[in-house]
Amino acid sequence: MDNVIRCAWCLNHPLMVDYHDDEWGVPSDDDRHLFEHVILEIFQAGLNWLTVLKKRMDFRKEFADFAPESVARFNQNDLARLMENPKIIRNRAKIEAAVNNARAFQKISEEFNGFHNFLLKPEFDKICLICLNWNVLNYCYYRH
């Protein structure tokens, strides 16, 4: 057994443990990685995170390896193709939101020379503090 202190929410499945240990609460300046999380969070709404993690590789394939510039160009044919794929969460509103968010993500990235720079704006400090406090309250340590 390892000596890693983990939150209770991740203990029931290896994908959740890996996500907890390798990604949750870890800052990123990789815009593609950040966009991946924007997309996955859209599809998680109303579902549990494990459902999304189990479909993550299929989302990666279907959403152009989470390249925002590619997803921003998705058209009605792409939406129809995605709605037919049983390997992803097929919710038209969520798919449309993902494409619209790709366009917004691109605009923000252009304006701030990267989405990660937008997240570094002083207004986001409070969000980061809340996240850090949440980690501590859940007996999880911000490791990176």
N, CA, C and O atoms as a GROMACS GRO file, in nm:
protein
  576
    1MET      N    1   0.084  -0.120   0.000
    1MET     CA    2   0.000   0.000   0.000
    1MET      C    3   0.088   0.125   0.000
    1MET      O    4   0.187   0.132   0.073
    2ASP      N    5   0.051   0.221  -0.083
    2ASP     CA    6   0.127   0.346  -0.083
    2ASP      C    7   0.081   0.434   0.033
    2ASP      O    8  -0.024   0.410   0.093
    3ASN      N    9   0.157   0.534   0.062
    3ASN     CA   10   0.126   0.623   0.174
    3ASN      C   11   0.064   0.754   0.128
    3ASN      O   12   0.072   0.854   0.200
    4VAL      N   13   0.004   0.757   0.010
    4VAL     CA   14  -0.059   0.877  -0.042
    4VAL      C   15  -0.192   0.898   0.030
    4VAL      O   16  -0.273   0.806   0.043
    5ILE      N   17  -0.213   1.019   0.075
    5ILE     CA   18  -0.341   1.055   0.138
    5ILE      C   19  -0.435   1.097   0.025
    5ILE      O   20  -0.404   1.188  -0.052
    6ARG      N   21  -0.548   1.030   0.017
    6ARG     CA   22  -0.643   1.057  -0.091
    6ARG      C   23  -0.779   1.094  -0.035
    6ARG      O   24  -0.817   1.056   0.076
    7CYS      N   25  -0.851   1.171  -0.116
    7CYS     CA   26  -0.990   1.204  -0.083
    7CYS      C   27  -1.077   1.080  -0.101
    7CYS      O   28  -1.050   0.994  -0.185
    8ALA      N   29  -1.180   1.072  -0.022
    8ALA     CA   30  -1.269   0.956  -0.027
    8ALA      C   31  -1.337   0.941  -0.163
    8ALA      O   32  -1.366   0.829  -0.206
    9TRP      N   33  -1.363   1.052  -0.232
    9TRP     CA   34  -1.438   1.045  -0.358
    9TRP      C   35  -1.367   0.965  -0.467
    9TRP      O   36  -1.431   0.923  -0.563
   10CYS      N   37  -1.237   0.944  -0.455
   10CYS     CA   38  -1.164   0.879  -0.564
   10CYS      C   39  -1.136   0.732  -0.540
   10CYS      O   40  -1.081   0.665  -0.628
   11LEU      N   41  -1.170   0.680  -0.426
   11LEU     CA   42  -1.121   0.548  -0.386
   11LEU      C   43  -1.191   0.428  -0.449
   11LEU      O   44  -1.144   0.315  -0.434
   12ASN      N   45  -1.301   0.449  -0.519
   12ASN     CA   46  -1.380   0.336  -0.568
   12ASN      C   47  -1.343   0.287  -0.708
   12ASN      O   48  -1.399   0.188  -0.754
   13HIS      N   49  -1.251   0.355  -0.776
   13HIS     CA   50  -1.217   0.311  -0.911
   13HIS      C   51  -1.076   0.358  -0.947
   13HIS      O   52  -1.038   0.470  -0.914
   14PRO      N   53  -0.998   0.273  -1.013
   14PRO     CA   54  -0.860   0.309  -1.048
   14PRO      C   55  -0.850   0.436  -1.136
   14PRO      O   56  -0.755   0.512  -1.122
   15LEU      N   57  -0.947   0.457  -1.226
   15LEU     CA   58  -0.944   0.579  -1.307
   15LEU      C   59  -0.956   0.703  -1.220
   15LEU      O   60  -0.892   0.805  -1.245
   16MET      N   61  -1.039   0.694  -1.118
   16MET     CA   62  -1.057   0.808  -1.026
   16MET      C   63  -0.930   0.829  -0.943
   16MET      O   64  -0.891   0.943  -0.919
   17VAL      N   65  -0.867   0.722  -0.900
   17VAL     CA   66  -0.743   0.734  -0.823
   17VAL      C   67  -0.635   0.799  -0.910
   17VAL      O   68  -0.566   0.890  -0.865
   18ASP      N   69  -0.622   0.752  -1.033
   18ASP     CA   70  -0.523   0.811  -1.124
   18ASP      C   71  -0.551   0.958  -1.148
   18ASP      O   72  -0.459   1.040  -1.146
   19TYR      N   73  -0.678   0.992  -1.172
   19TYR     CA   74  -0.715   1.132  -1.193
   19TYR      C   75  -0.679   1.214  -1.068
   19TYR      O   76  -0.620   1.322  -1.079
   20HIS      N   77  -0.715   1.164  -0.953
   20HIS     CA   78  -0.686   1.234  -0.828
   20HIS      C   79  -0.536   1.256  -0.811
   20HIS      O   80  -0.493   1.366  -0.778
   21ASP      N   81  -0.458   1.151  -0.832
   21ASP     CA   82  -0.315   1.158  -0.806
   21ASP      C   83  -0.238   1.240  -0.909
   21ASP      O   84  -0.139   1.305  -0.876
   22ASP      N   85  -0.284   1.237  -1.034
   22ASP     CA   86  -0.205   1.296  -1.142
   22ASP      C   87  -0.257   1.429  -1.195
   22ASP      O   88  -0.182   1.504  -1.256
   23GLU      N   89  -0.386   1.458  -1.174
   23GLU     CA   90  -0.443   1.578  -1.238
   23GLU      C   91  -0.516   1.672  -1.144
   23GLU      O   92  -0.503   1.794  -1.156
   24TRP      N   93  -0.594   1.618  -1.052
   24TRP     CA   94  -0.681   1.700  -0.970
   24TRP      C   95  -0.599   1.796  -0.885
   24TRP      O   96  -0.513   1.754  -0.808
   25GLY      N   97  -0.626   1.924  -0.899
   25GLY     CA   98  -0.555   2.026  -0.822
   25GLY      C   99  -0.417   2.058  -0.873
   25GLY      O  100  -0.343   2.131  -0.807
   26VAL      N  101  -0.379   2.005  -0.989
   26VAL     CA  102  -0.247   2.030  -1.045
   26VAL      C  103  -0.260   2.143  -1.148
   26VAL      O  104  -0.331   2.127  -1.247
   27PRO      N  105  -0.193   2.254  -1.126
   27PRO     CA  106  -0.200   2.365  -1.224
   27PRO      C  107  -0.146   2.322  -1.360
   27PRO      O  108  -0.059   2.235  -1.369
   28SER      N  109  -0.197   2.385  -1.463
   28SER     CA  110  -0.151   2.356  -1.598
   28SER      C  111  -0.142   2.485  -1.678
   28SER      O  112  -0.229   2.571  -1.668
   29ASP      N  113  -0.036   2.498  -1.756
   29ASP     CA  114  -0.027   2.610  -1.850
   29ASP      C  115  -0.036   2.559  -1.994
   29ASP      O  116  -0.003   2.630  -2.089
   30ASP      N  117  -0.080   2.435  -2.008
   30ASP     CA  118  -0.099   2.373  -2.138
   30ASP      C  119  -0.243   2.398  -2.184
   30ASP      O  120  -0.336   2.339  -2.131
   31ASP      N  121  -0.259   2.486  -2.282
   31ASP     CA  122  -0.394   2.524  -2.323
   31ASP      C  123  -0.475   2.407  -2.377
   31ASP      O  124  -0.596   2.403  -2.357
   32ARG      N  125  -0.412   2.314  -2.443
   32ARG     CA  126  -0.487   2.198  -2.493
   32ARG      C  127  -0.539   2.115  -2.375
   32ARG      O  128  -0.652   2.066  -2.377
   33HIS      N  129  -0.458   2.098  -2.274
   33HIS     CA  130  -0.500   2.025  -2.154
   33HIS      C  131  -0.614   2.099  -2.085
   33HIS      O  132  -0.710   2.037  -2.039
   34LEU      N  133  -0.605   2.231  -2.077
   34LEU     CA  134  -0.712   2.309  -2.016
   34LEU      C  135  -0.841   2.297  -2.097
   34LEU      O  136  -0.949   2.283  -2.041
   35PHE      N  137  -0.827   2.301  -2.230
   35PHE     CA  138  -0.946   2.286  -2.314
   35PHE      C  139  -1.008   2.148  -2.297
   35PHE      O  140  -1.130   2.134  -2.298
   36GLU      N  141  -0.925   2.048  -2.283
   36GLU     CA  142  -0.976   1.912  -2.258
   36GLU      C  143  -1.067   1.913  -2.135
   36GLU      O  144  -1.174   1.851  -2.136
   37HIS      N  145  -1.024   1.981  -2.032
   37HIS     CA  146  -1.105   1.984  -1.910
   37HIS      C  147  -1.232   2.066  -1.928
   37HIS      O  148  -1.335   2.034  -1.869
   38VAL      N  149  -1.225   2.171  -2.008
   38VAL     CA  150  -1.347   2.246  -2.039
   38VAL      C  151  -1.449   2.152  -2.105
   38VAL      O  152  -1.565   2.148  -2.065
   39ILE      N  153  -1.404   2.077  -2.204
   39ILE     CA  154  -1.492   1.984  -2.275
   39ILE      C  155  -1.546   1.876  -2.181
   39ILE      O  156  -1.667   1.851  -2.177
   40LEU      N  157  -1.458   1.814  -2.106
   40LEU     CA  158  -1.502   1.706  -2.019
   40LEU      C  159  -1.599   1.755  -1.911
   40LEU      O  160  -1.693   1.685  -1.876
   41GLU      N  161  -1.576   1.874  -1.860
   41GLU     CA  162  -1.667   1.930  -1.759
   41GLU      C  163  -1.805   1.956  -1.817
   41GLU      O  164  -1.906   1.938  -1.749
   42ILE      N  165  -1.810   1.998  -1.943
   42ILE     CA  166  -1.940   2.018  -2.009
   42ILE      C  167  -2.019   1.887  -2.007
   42ILE      O  168  -2.136   1.885  -1.972
   43PHE      N  169  -1.952   1.780  -2.046
   43PHE     CA  170  -2.021   1.652  -2.057
   43PHE      C  171  -2.048   1.588  -1.921
   43PHE      O  172  -2.135   1.501  -1.909
   44GLN      N  173  -1.976   1.629  -1.821
   44GLN     CA  174  -1.997   1.574  -1.686
   44GLN      C  175  -2.125   1.628  -1.623
   44GLN      O  176  -2.182   1.562  -1.536
   45ALA      N  177  -2.169   1.745  -1.662
   45ALA     CA  178  -2.285   1.808  -1.600
   45ALA      C  179  -2.402   1.710  -1.592
   45ALA      O  180  -2.447   1.657  -1.694
   46GLY      N  181  -2.450   1.686  -1.472
   46GLY     CA  182  -2.562   1.596  -1.448
   46GLY      C  183  -2.523   1.450  -1.439
   46GLY      O  184  -2.609   1.364  -1.415
   47LEU      N  185  -2.397   1.421  -1.458
   47LEU     CA  186  -2.347   1.283  -1.452
   47LEU      C  187  -2.236   1.277  -1.348
   47LEU      O  188  -2.206   1.376  -1.282
   48ASN      N  189  -2.175   1.162  -1.334
   48ASN     CA  190  -2.061   1.155  -1.243
   48ASN      C  191  -1.931   1.156  -1.322
   48ASN      O  192  -1.929   1.120  -1.440
   49TRP      N  193  -1.825   1.196  -1.256
   49TRP     CA  194  -1.695   1.213  -1.322
   49TRP      C  195  -1.642   1.081  -1.376
   49TRP      O  196  -1.574   1.080  -1.479
   50LEU      N  197  -1.669   0.971  -1.310
   50LEU     CA  198  -1.622   0.842  -1.357
   50LEU      C  199  -1.680   0.809  -1.495
   50LEU      O  200  -1.609   0.754  -1.580
   51THR      N  201  -1.805   0.841  -1.518
   51THR     CA  202  -1.866   0.819  -1.648
   51THR      C  203  -1.784   0.889  -1.757
   51THR      O  204  -1.759   0.832  -1.863
   52VAL      N  205  -1.744   1.012  -1.730
   52VAL     CA  206  -1.667   1.089  -1.826
   52VAL      C  207  -1.526   1.030  -1.843
   52VAL      O  208  -1.477   1.017  -1.955
   53LEU      N  209  -1.464   0.996  -1.732
   53LEU     CA  210  -1.328   0.940  -1.741
   53LEU      C  211  -1.326   0.810  -1.823
   53LEU      O  212  -1.231   0.785  -1.897
   54LYS      N  213  -1.429   0.730  -1.809
   54LYS     CA  214  -1.435   0.604  -1.885
   54LYS      C  215  -1.446   0.629  -2.035
   54LYS      O  216  -1.406   0.545  -2.115
   55LYS      N  217  -1.501   0.744  -2.074
   55LYS     CA  218  -1.520   0.777  -2.215
   55LYS      C  219  -1.415   0.877  -2.266
   55LYS      O  220  -1.422   0.921  -2.380
   56ARG      N  221  -1.320   0.910  -2.183
   56ARG     CA  222  -1.223   1.015  -2.215
   56ARG      C  223  -1.147   0.990  -2.346
   56ARG      O  224  -1.133   1.081  -2.427
   57MET      N  225  -1.100   0.870  -2.367
   57MET     CA  226  -1.023   0.841  -2.489
   57MET      C  227  -1.110   0.856  -2.614
   57MET      O  228  -1.064   0.902  -2.718
   58ASP      N  229  -1.237   0.817  -2.602
   58ASP     CA  230  -1.328   0.835  -2.716
   58ASP      C  231  -1.358   0.983  -2.739
   58ASP      O  232  -1.368   1.027  -2.853
   59PHE      N  233  -1.373   1.060  -2.632
   59PHE     CA  234  -1.388   1.204  -2.647
   59PHE      C  235  -1.265   1.264  -2.714
   59PHE      O  236  -1.277   1.350  -2.802
   60ARG      N  237  -1.149   1.220  -2.674
   60ARG     CA  238  -1.024   1.271  -2.732
   60ARG      C  239  -1.023   1.247  -2.883
   60ARG      O  240  -0.987   1.335  -2.961
   61LYS      N  241  -1.062   1.127  -2.922
   61LYS     CA  242  -1.064   1.094  -3.065
   61LYS      C  243  -1.169   1.178  -3.139
   61LYS      O  244  -1.140   1.236  -3.243
   62GLU      N  245  -1.288   1.185  -3.085
   62GLU     CA  246  -1.398   1.253  -3.153
   62GLU      C  247  -1.387   1.406  -3.150
   62GLU      O  248  -1.444   1.474  -3.236
   63PHE      N  249  -1.316   1.459  -3.053
   63PHE     CA  250  -1.301   1.604  -3.042
   63PHE      C  251  -1.159   1.647  -3.079
   63PHE      O  252  -1.098   1.731  -3.012
   64ALA      N  253  -1.107   1.587  -3.188
   64ALA     CA  254  -0.983   1.631  -3.252
   64ALA      C  255  -0.868   1.645  -3.155
   64ALA      O  256  -0.794   1.743  -3.157
   65ASP      N  257  -0.853   1.546  -3.068
   65ASP     CA  258  -0.745   1.547  -2.969
   65ASP      C  259  -0.749   1.674  -2.883
   65ASP      O  260  -0.647   1.723  -2.836
   66PHE      N  261  -0.870   1.725  -2.864
   66PHE     CA  262  -0.896   1.844  -2.783
   66PHE      C  263  -0.821   1.967  -2.834
   66PHE      O  264  -0.775   2.049  -2.755
   67ALA      N  265  -0.809   1.977  -2.965
   67ALA     CA  266  -0.750   2.098  -3.027
   67ALA      C  267  -0.862   2.199  -3.044
   67ALA      O  268  -0.950   2.180  -3.128
   68PRO      N  269  -0.861   2.308  -2.967
   68PRO     CA  270  -0.973   2.403  -2.973
   68PRO      C  271  -0.995   2.461  -3.112
   68PRO      O  272  -1.109   2.484  -3.152
   69GLU      N  273  -0.887   2.486  -3.186
   69GLU     CA  274  -0.902   2.544  -3.319
   69GLU      C  275  -0.974   2.448  -3.414
   69GLU      O  276  -1.045   2.492  -3.504
   70SER      N  277  -0.957   2.319  -3.394
   70SER     CA  278  -1.028   2.220  -3.477
   70SER      C  279  -1.174   2.208  -3.435
   70SER      O  280  -1.263   2.207  -3.519
   71VAL      N  281  -1.197   2.198  -3.305
   71VAL     CA  282  -1.335   2.184  -3.255
   71VAL      C  283  -1.416   2.309  -3.290
   71VAL      O  284  -1.536   2.298  -3.317
   72ALA      N  285  -1.354   2.426  -3.290
   72ALA     CA  286  -1.424   2.550  -3.324
   72ALA      C  287  -1.477   2.548  -3.467
   72ALA      O  288  -1.572   2.618  -3.500
   73ARG      N  289  -1.416   2.467  -3.552
   73ARG     CA  290  -1.459   2.457  -3.693
   73ARG      C  291  -1.562   2.347  -3.716
   73ARG      O  292  -1.605   2.326  -3.830
   74PHE      N  293  -1.602   2.276  -3.612
   74PHE     CA  294  -1.703   2.171  -3.629
   74PHE      C  295  -1.830   2.233  -3.688
   74PHE      O  296  -1.870   2.344  -3.652
   75ASN      N  297  -1.892   2.157  -3.778
   75ASN     CA  298  -2.014   2.203  -3.843
   75ASN      C  299  -2.128   2.104  -3.814
   75ASN      O  300  -2.114   2.014  -3.731
   76GLN      N  301  -2.240   2.123  -3.883
   76GLN     CA  302  -2.357   2.039  -3.859
   76GLN      C  303  -2.329   1.892  -3.891
   76GLN      O  304  -2.384   1.804  -3.825
   77ASN      N  305  -2.246   1.864  -3.989
   77ASN     CA  306  -2.209   1.726  -4.020
   77ASN      C  307  -2.133   1.664  -3.903
   77ASN      O  308  -2.154   1.547  -3.869
   78ASP      N  309  -2.043   1.742  -3.842
   78ASP     CA  310  -1.969   1.692  -3.726
   78ASP      C  311  -2.063   1.667  -3.609
   78ASP      O  312  -2.051   1.566  -3.539
   79LEU      N  313  -2.158   1.759  -3.588
   79LEU     CA  314  -2.255   1.741  -3.479
   79LEU      C  315  -2.336   1.613  -3.501
   79LEU      O  316  -2.360   1.537  -3.408
   80ALA      N  317  -2.378   1.590  -3.625
   80ALA     CA  318  -2.455   1.469  -3.656
   80ALA      C  319  -2.370   1.344  -3.632
   80ALA      O  320  -2.419   1.245  -3.577
   81ARG      N  321  -2.244   1.349  -3.673
   81ARG     CA  322  -2.153   1.235  -3.652
   81ARG      C  323  -2.137   1.206  -3.503
   81ARG      O  324  -2.141   1.090  -3.461
   82LEU      N  325  -2.120   1.311  -3.423
   82LEU     CA  326  -2.104   1.293  -3.279
   82LEU      C  327  -2.231   1.236  -3.215
   82LEU      O  328  -2.224   1.154  -3.124
   83MET      N  329  -2.345   1.280  -3.263
   83MET     CA  330  -2.472   1.232  -3.207
   83MET      C  331  -2.494   1.083  -3.236
   83MET      O  332  -2.573   1.017  -3.168
   84GLU      N  333  -2.425   1.032  -3.335
   84GLU     CA  334  -2.439   0.890  -3.371
   84GLU      C  335  -2.339   0.801  -3.300
   84GLU      O  336  -2.348   0.678  -3.309
   85ASN      N  337  -2.244   0.858  -3.229
   85ASN     CA  338  -2.137   0.779  -3.168
   85ASN      C  339  -2.177   0.733  -3.027
   85ASN      O  340  -2.184   0.816  -2.936
   86PRO      N  341  -2.203   0.604  -3.008
   86PRO     CA  342  -2.243   0.555  -2.875
   86PRO      C  343  -2.129   0.552  -2.774
   86PRO      O  344  -2.152   0.525  -2.656
   87LYS      N  345  -2.006   0.579  -2.818
   87LYS     CA  346  -1.892   0.574  -2.726
   87LYS      C  347  -1.873   0.703  -2.648
   87LYS      O  348  -1.793   0.708  -2.555
   88ILE      N  349  -1.947   0.809  -2.685
   88ILE     CA  350  -1.940   0.934  -2.610
   88ILE      C  351  -2.079   0.964  -2.552
   88ILE      O  352  -2.174   0.891  -2.579
   89ILE      N  353  -2.088   1.068  -2.475
   89ILE     CA  354  -2.216   1.113  -2.420
   89ILE      C  355  -2.286   1.191  -2.530
   89ILE      O  356  -2.239   1.297  -2.570
   90ARG      N  357  -2.397   1.138  -2.578
   90ARG     CA  358  -2.466   1.197  -2.693
   90ARG      C  359  -2.578   1.288  -2.648
   90ARG      O  360  -2.694   1.248  -2.640
   91ASN      N  361  -2.542   1.409  -2.618
   91ASN     CA  362  -2.638   1.511  -2.576
   91ASN      C  363  -2.615   1.631  -2.667
   91ASN      O  364  -2.509   1.694  -2.660
   92ARG      N  365  -2.712   1.662  -2.751
   92ARG     CA  366  -2.694   1.768  -2.851
   92ARG      C  367  -2.657   1.901  -2.786
   92ARG      O  368  -2.568   1.971  -2.835
   93ALA      N  369  -2.722   1.937  -2.677
   93ALA     CA  370  -2.693   2.065  -2.611
   93ALA      C  371  -2.547   2.069  -2.563
   93ALA      O  372  -2.481   2.172  -2.574
   94LYS      N  373  -2.499   1.959  -2.510
   94LYS     CA  374  -2.361   1.954  -2.461
   94LYS      C  375  -2.261   1.957  -2.577
   94LYS      O  376  -2.157   2.021  -2.567
   95ILE      N  377  -2.294   1.889  -2.686
   95ILE     CA  378  -2.206   1.892  -2.803
   95ILE      C  379  -2.199   2.033  -2.859
   95ILE      O  380  -2.091   2.082  -2.890
   96GLU      N  381  -2.314   2.098  -2.872
   96GLU     CA  382  -2.316   2.236  -2.922
   96GLU      C  383  -2.241   2.329  -2.827
   96GLU      O  384  -2.171   2.420  -2.871
   97ALA      N  385  -2.256   2.307  -2.697
   97ALA     CA  386  -2.184   2.388  -2.600
   97ALA      C  387  -2.034   2.370  -2.615
   97ALA      O  388  -1.957   2.466  -2.602
   98ALA      N  389  -1.991   2.247  -2.641
   98ALA     CA  390  -1.848   2.221  -2.657
   98ALA      C  391  -1.792   2.298  -2.777
   98ALA      O  392  -1.684   2.355  -2.769
   99VAL      N  393  -1.867   2.300  -2.887
   99VAL     CA  394  -1.822   2.373  -3.006
   99VAL      C  395  -1.823   2.523  -2.979
   99VAL      O  396  -1.727   2.593  -3.014
  100ASN      N  397  -1.929   2.573  -2.918
  100ASN     CA  398  -1.934   2.717  -2.886
  100ASN      C  399  -1.824   2.756  -2.789
  100ASN      O  400  -1.765   2.864  -2.801
  101ASN      N  401  -1.796   2.669  -2.692
  101ASN     CA  402  -1.689   2.698  -2.598
  101ASN      C  403  -1.552   2.694  -2.664
  101ASN      O  404  -1.461   2.766  -2.623
  102ALA      N  405  -1.536   2.611  -2.765
  102ALA     CA  406  -1.410   2.609  -2.840
  102ALA      C  407  -1.386   2.744  -2.906
  102ALA      O  408  -1.274   2.794  -2.908
  103ARG      N  409  -1.492   2.801  -2.961
  103ARG     CA  410  -1.481   2.933  -3.025
  103ARG      C  411  -1.447   3.040  -2.922
  103ARG      O  412  -1.362   3.126  -2.946
  104ALA      N  413  -1.514   3.036  -2.808
  104ALA     CA  414  -1.486   3.132  -2.702
  104ALA      C  415  -1.344   3.113  -2.647
  104ALA      O  416  -1.273   3.210  -2.622
  105PHE      N  417  -1.305   2.989  -2.630
  105PHE     CA  418  -1.171   2.954  -2.582
  105PHE      C  419  -1.066   3.014  -2.674
  105PHE      O  420  -0.966   3.070  -2.629
  106GLN      N  421  -1.090   3.002  -2.805
  106GLN     CA  422  -0.996   3.057  -2.904
  106GLN      C  423  -0.986   3.208  -2.891
  106GLN      O  424  -0.875   3.263  -2.892
  107LYS      N  425  -1.098   3.276  -2.880
  107LYS     CA  426  -1.098   3.422  -2.868
  107LYS      C  427  -1.022   3.466  -2.744
  107LYS      O  428  -0.940   3.558  -2.749
  108ILE      N  429  -1.049   3.400  -2.633
  108ILE     CA  430  -0.979   3.434  -2.508
  108ILE      C  431  -0.829   3.406  -2.523
  108ILE      O  432  -0.746   3.486  -2.479
  109SER      N  433  -0.796   3.294  -2.585
  109SER     CA  434  -0.655   3.258  -2.604
  109SER      C  435  -0.583   3.362  -2.689
  109SER      O  436  -0.468   3.398  -2.660
  110GLU      N  437  -0.650   3.410  -2.793
  110GLU     CA  438  -0.589   3.513  -2.878
  110GLU      C  439  -0.572   3.644  -2.802
  110GLU      O  440  -0.467   3.708  -2.812
  111GLU      N  441  -0.673   3.682  -2.728
  111GLU     CA  442  -0.668   3.810  -2.656
  111GLU      C  443  -0.562   3.812  -2.546
  111GLU      O  444  -0.500   3.915  -2.523
  112PHE      N  445  -0.542   3.700  -2.479
  112PHE     CA  446  -0.451   3.695  -2.364
  112PHE      C  447  -0.323   3.617  -2.392
  112PHE      O  448  -0.248   3.585  -2.300
  113ASN      N  449  -0.299   3.588  -2.520
  113ASN     CA  450  -0.180   3.511  -2.558
  113ASN      C  451  -0.177   3.377  -2.485
  113ASN      O  452  -0.074   3.335  -2.432
  114GLY      N  453  -0.290   3.311  -2.483
  114GLY     CA  454  -0.302   3.180  -2.419
  114GLY      C  455  -0.412   3.182  -2.314
  114GLY      O  456  -0.423   3.277  -2.236
  115PHE      N  457  -0.492   3.077  -2.312
  115PHE     CA  458  -0.600   3.067  -2.214
  115PHE      C  459  -0.543   3.064  -2.072
  115PHE      O  460  -0.603   3.120  -1.980
  116HIS      N  461  -0.430   2.999  -2.056
  116HIS     CA  462  -0.368   2.990  -1.923
  116HIS      C  463  -0.336   3.130  -1.869
  116HIS      O  464  -0.342   3.151  -1.748
  117ASN      N  465  -0.300   3.224  -1.956
  117ASN     CA  466  -0.274   3.360  -1.911
  117ASN      C  467  -0.401   3.428  -1.863
  117ASN      O  468  -0.398   3.507  -1.768
  118PHE      N  469  -0.513   3.398  -1.928
  118PHE     CA  470  -0.642   3.450  -1.884
  118PHE      C  471  -0.672   3.403  -1.742
  118PHE      O  472  -0.723   3.479  -1.660
  119LEU      N  473  -0.641   3.276  -1.714
  119LEU     CA  474  -0.667   3.221  -1.581
  119LEU      C  475  -0.576   3.282  -1.475
  119LEU      O  476  -0.607   3.274  -1.356
  120LEU      N  477  -0.466   3.344  -1.516
  120LEU     CA  478  -0.374   3.405  -1.421
  120LEU      C  479  -0.414   3.547  -1.384
  120LEU      O  480  -0.348   3.609  -1.301
  121LYS      N  481  -0.520   3.598  -1.444
  121LYS     CA  482  -0.566   3.732  -1.409
  121LYS      C  483  -0.599   3.737  -1.260
  121LYS      O  484  -0.643   3.638  -1.202
  122PRO      N  485  -0.578   3.853  -1.197
  122PRO     CA  486  -0.601   3.865  -1.052
  122PRO      C  487  -0.741   3.822  -1.007
  122PRO      O  488  -0.757   3.775  -0.895
  123GLU      N  489  -0.841   3.836  -1.093
  123GLU     CA  490  -0.977   3.798  -1.055
  123GLU      C  491  -0.987   3.649  -1.024
  123GLU      O  492  -1.079   3.607  -0.953
  124PHE      N  493  -0.896   3.570  -1.075
  124PHE     CA  494  -0.901   3.425  -1.055
  124PHE      C  495  -0.831   3.382  -0.926
  124PHE      O  496  -0.841   3.265  -0.888
  125ASP      N  497  -0.762   3.472  -0.860
  125ASP     CA  498  -0.695   3.435  -0.735
  125ASP      C  499  -0.792   3.378  -0.633
  125ASP      O  500  -0.761   3.281  -0.564
  126LYS      N  501  -0.909   3.439  -0.622
  126LYS     CA  502  -1.006   3.393  -0.524
  126LYS      C  503  -1.052   3.251  -0.555
  126LYS      O  504  -1.071   3.170  -0.465
  127ILE      N  505  -1.070   3.222  -0.684
  127ILE     CA  506  -1.111   3.087  -0.722
  127ILE      C  507  -1.004   2.988  -0.681
  127ILE      O  508  -1.034   2.882  -0.626
  128CYS      N  509  -0.877   3.022  -0.708
  128CYS     CA  510  -0.768   2.932  -0.672
  128CYS      C  511  -0.764   2.911  -0.521
  128CYS      O  512  -0.740   2.799  -0.475
  129LEU      N  513  -0.785   3.016  -0.445
  129LEU     CA  514  -0.785   3.002  -0.299
  129LEU      C  515  -0.899   2.913  -0.253
  129LEU      O  516  -0.881   2.830  -0.164
  130ILE      N  517  -1.014   2.929  -0.314
  130ILE     CA  518  -1.127   2.843  -0.278
  130ILE      C  519  -1.092   2.698  -0.309
  130ILE      O  520  -1.118   2.609  -0.228
  131CYS      N  521  -1.033   2.673  -0.426
  131CYS     CA  522  -0.995   2.536  -0.461
  131CYS      C  523  -0.893   2.481  -0.363
  131CYS      O  524  -0.904   2.366  -0.321
  132LEU      N  525  -0.796   2.562  -0.326
  132LEU     CA  526  -0.697   2.515  -0.231
  132LEU      C  527  -0.761   2.485  -0.096
  132LEU      O  528  -0.730   2.384  -0.034
  133ASN      N  529  -0.849   2.572  -0.051
  133ASN     CA  530  -0.917   2.547   0.075
  133ASN      C  531  -1.001   2.421   0.066
  133ASN      O  532  -1.007   2.344   0.162
  134TRP      N  533  -1.065   2.398  -0.046
  134TRP     CA  534  -1.146   2.277  -0.063
  134TRP      C  535  -1.055   2.155  -0.055
  134TRP      O  536  -1.092   2.055   0.007
  135ASN      N  537  -0.937   2.161  -0.117
  135ASN     CA  538  -0.844   2.049  -0.108
  135ASN      C  539  -0.808   2.022   0.038
  135ASN      O  540  -0.807   1.907   0.081
  136VAL      N  541  -0.779   2.126   0.110
  136VAL     CA  542  -0.738   2.109   0.250
  136VAL      C  543  -0.854   2.053   0.332
  136VAL      O  544  -0.835   1.964   0.415
  137LEU      N  545  -0.974   2.106   0.309
  137LEU     CA  546  -1.090   2.057   0.384
  137LEU      C  547  -1.118   1.910   0.356
  137LEU      O  548  -1.176   1.841   0.439
  138ASN      N  549  -1.078   1.864   0.238
  138ASN     CA  550  -1.097   1.724   0.205
  138ASN      C  551  -0.973   1.642   0.238
  138ASN      O  552  -0.958   1.529   0.192
  139TYR      N  553  -0.885   1.700   0.317
  139TYR     CA  554  -0.762   1.631   0.359
  139TYR      C  555  -0.677   1.586   0.242
  139TYR      O  556  -0.614   1.480   0.243
  140CYS      N  557  -0.676   1.671   0.141
  140CYS     CA  558  -0.595   1.644   0.024
  140CYS      C  559  -0.490   1.753   0.016
  140CYS      O  560  -0.516   1.867   0.053
  141TYR      N  561  -0.375   1.721  -0.030
  141TYR     CA  562  -0.267   1.817  -0.034
  141TYR      C  563  -0.241   1.864  -0.175
  141TYR      O  564  -0.233   1.784  -0.268
  142TYR      N  565  -0.227   1.992  -0.188
  142TYR     CA  566  -0.190   2.052  -0.315
  142TYR      C  567  -0.042   2.021  -0.335
  142TYR      O  568   0.043   2.074  -0.264
  143ARG      N  569  -0.012   1.936  -0.430
  143ARG     CA  570   0.121   1.879  -0.440
  143ARG      C  571   0.211   1.944  -0.542
  143ARG      O  572   0.332   1.921  -0.540
  144HIS      N  573   0.158   2.025  -0.632
  144HIS     CA  574   0.242   2.074  -0.742
  144HIS      C  575   0.246   2.224  -0.747
  144HIS      O  576   0.312   2.282  -0.833
   0.00000   0.00000   0.00000
